Amino acid sequence: MQPQSLRGPGQATPTHTGSIRPRTVHALRTHVQCGASKQTQNVPQSNGVAQKMVSALAAAALAVLAADSSRLVLAPPPATAGLISTDPVKDAKALLRYALPIHNTPIRQVQESLESISEALRIPGGKAFGPIGRAVRNAASILDRETGTITKALVKERQKQGQDDLVLLKQKLSELQAVLGNKDKNDIPVLQQECLNLVGDIEESMVSGYPFEVPKEYANLPQLKGRATLQMDVKFSSPREDNSTGGRMVIVVDGFNAPLSAGTFVDLAHKGFYDGMLIQRSDGFVVQSGKPESGEGYVENGQLRTVPFEVMVQGDKIPVYEETLEDNGRFNEQPVLPFNAFGTLALARAEFDTNSASSQFFFLLKESELTPTGSNLLDGRYAVFGYVTEGAPLLKELQVGDKIERIKVLDGLSNLQAPKAPVDA
């Protein structure tokens, strides 16, 4: 049997026949690849009734995603999958804040009020000041009323820092109210982000320990028991239009919701595995790298180290492992880490082997017919484990052949738990 190729979203594979599951007959079944492949890639098709249902629009959109140079697969679930609220969160930092495993209602209400300012800022002219002012007053009022409830939720060892952040947050909200009084719209986004950064720090000070036990059968894999921040430096193979020769991004990976996926990425970055590696795919849909010169991924002790699929579903206490949400019959449920943000980071895997991820990763660049925010056909099929939080526009500049000079762990390395030797049954 031939080994399956690692694949990723947006890249078509040859036509398959006789492989459409009954429940996917009513959906476009696309196959997308990431990695290096010698196969000729075609516009995705499906057989029988499903093939007839592929719209010309979707087919055209997918056609431009096909390329020969990568091997990561996208096979979307039914078209009804992933339908959520009409105004989903798209900001990477906001997604990370909401993904923290805390249950303090007042601080979440403060966060929601401040996050809503982003939408209000889109309102033209002076009409924006009304909703922005209400949001700021609401946040300040909650802090005044619920300081005790918020302080009580702080973890003991972080209580002092959390209290200091609360004081500073109240000061920043006062500054924001003063700016509103002066009708100075330009300074609002800066102060809003300063307030939200403080809210995020306070929320992180509420996280007590690690929220769940990773199944024992994965003890032989590195695990990230918390979060880590990494810096990725890239050198362009040739100067771009602005004569720039490279750039830098900051990435936050989330081990609270994807400990194995985040763990393997941080482990490999710390080992220097990605240093000097080339960008292997950049087609306007995704940017991908992580495939070594030989083989499909990271080899340890003579064997390919693979990572099982994992996804934390909203409302669950532990991730789903080894099955996509489609395979698990939960395709209408939402991941805690969705493909909502530009620069969403996920692991590549083989088309027909959910648990074949190793070292290859990809950044999602934009929405398309496959990835509309709120009904995303990638959600629940690929293991998201982080987001680009600074320097994301660099992704638009990256081309195949550009070099990853280094991926450096800036913070959170202490949260990386080393693999343990397997225990004989």
Secondary structure, DSSP 8 states (H G I E B T S, - for coil): -----EE-TT-------S---GGGTTS-------S---S--------HHHHHT--HHHHHHHHTT--SS---------TTTT---SS----HHHHHHHTS----HHHHHHHHHHHHHHHHTTS-GGGGHHHHHHHHHHHHHHHHHHHHHHHHTS-GGGHHHHHHHHHHHHHHHHHHHHHHHTT-GGGHHHHHHHHHHHHHHHHHTT--S-SS---GGGTTS-EESSEEEEEEEEE-SS--TT---EEEEEEEEETTT-HHHHHHHHHHHHHTTTTT-B--EESSSEEEE---SSSSS-EETTEE--B--EE-BTT-SS-EESS-TTTTT-TTS-BSS-TTSTTEEEE-EETTBTT-B-S-EEEE----SS--TTS-SSTTTS-EEEEEEE-TTHHHH--TT-EEEEEEEEE-GGGEE--------
